[in-house]
Amino acid sequence: MTTTIKLTDVTIEYPSSDGEPVAETYIHLYAILNTLEVLKQYLAGRQATVLANQFLYYAQGFPKLRVAPDVMVIFDVPPGGRDNYKVWEEGQVPQVVLEMTSAGTQRQDQEQKKLLYEQLGILEYWLFDPKGEWINKKLQGYRLQDEIYQPITDSLSQPLGLRLEVEGELLRFYRLDTGDKLLIPTELAEKAETERRRADDAEAKVAILDQRLRELGIDSDSL
């Protein structure tokens, strides 16, 4: 006798962690975290989310069918973090995936993941090799055309509206509409500190001028 069990009749676990390290090296981890934070800030306020090293489940009822992109960007979904991402619940596959690759993950990134992302319909797949171990100029992108990945030759991400450039061991992003460079967290902190100092200096100069005017018997409020 054959018994058929519906998926709704059983509880299927979709783990959020496998106990493996987030990245192969500190350099790869630093590249992942900076990319995550830069893209999160860039997409703030939009119906989009950016996730890093979290399981992407793409087949309901089959929890072993999963992949953990280093960074993935999904549009037309509520913003905010998730413990994992289930395609059938969200209704969208990622539009952009970025992998921080190395010689040790080259085959997986260049063959297995590339084929999977192509089959899932992920529009762009970017490989960044921060140590320069196997990719010429450290960066290679692929864009889906007629359901097949074709190399991106201009370093432009159409879904993101950004130009990607390699600067040392980091992947940097420039807006296509303004040309502005997206700042990493340390640069944002330095910018905020510089602006604070400028404001303090301006306030101090106003106070000095006000004092001198008062010494001359002039009320600055009447000017």
HELIX and SHEET records of a PDB file:
HELIX    1   1 LEU A    7  ASP A    9  5                                   3    
HELIX    2   2 TYR A   26  TYR A   42  1                                  17    
HELIX    3   3 VAL A   87  GLU A   90  1                                   4    
HELIX    4   4 GLN A  106  ARG A  107  1                                   2    
HELIX    5   5 GLN A  108  LYS A  113  3                                   6    
HELIX    6   6 LYS A  114  LEU A  120  1                                   7    
HELIX    7   7 ASN A  136  LYS A  138  5                                   3    
HELIX    8   8 PRO A  185  GLU A  215  1                                  31    
HELIX    9   9 SER A  220  SER A  222  5                                   3    
SHEET    1   A 6 ALA A  48  ALA A  52  0                                        
SHEET    2   A 6 VAL A  71  PHE A  75 -1                                        
SHEET    3   A 6 VAL A  96  MET A 100 -1                                        
SHEET    4   A 6 GLU A 124  PHE A 128  1                                        
SHEET    5   A 6 LEU A 139  GLN A 145 -1                                        
SHEET    6   A 6 ILE A 148  ILE A 152 -1                                        
SHEET    1   B 3 ARG A  66  VAL A  67  0                                        
SHEET    2   B 3 LEU A  56  TYR A  57 -1                                        
SHEET    3   B 3 TYR A  85  LYS A  86  1                                        
SHEET    1   C 3 LEU A 156  SER A 157  0                                        
SHEET    2   C 3 LEU A 162  GLU A 167 -1                                        
SHEET    3   C 3 LEU A 170  ARG A 175 -1                                        
END                                                                             
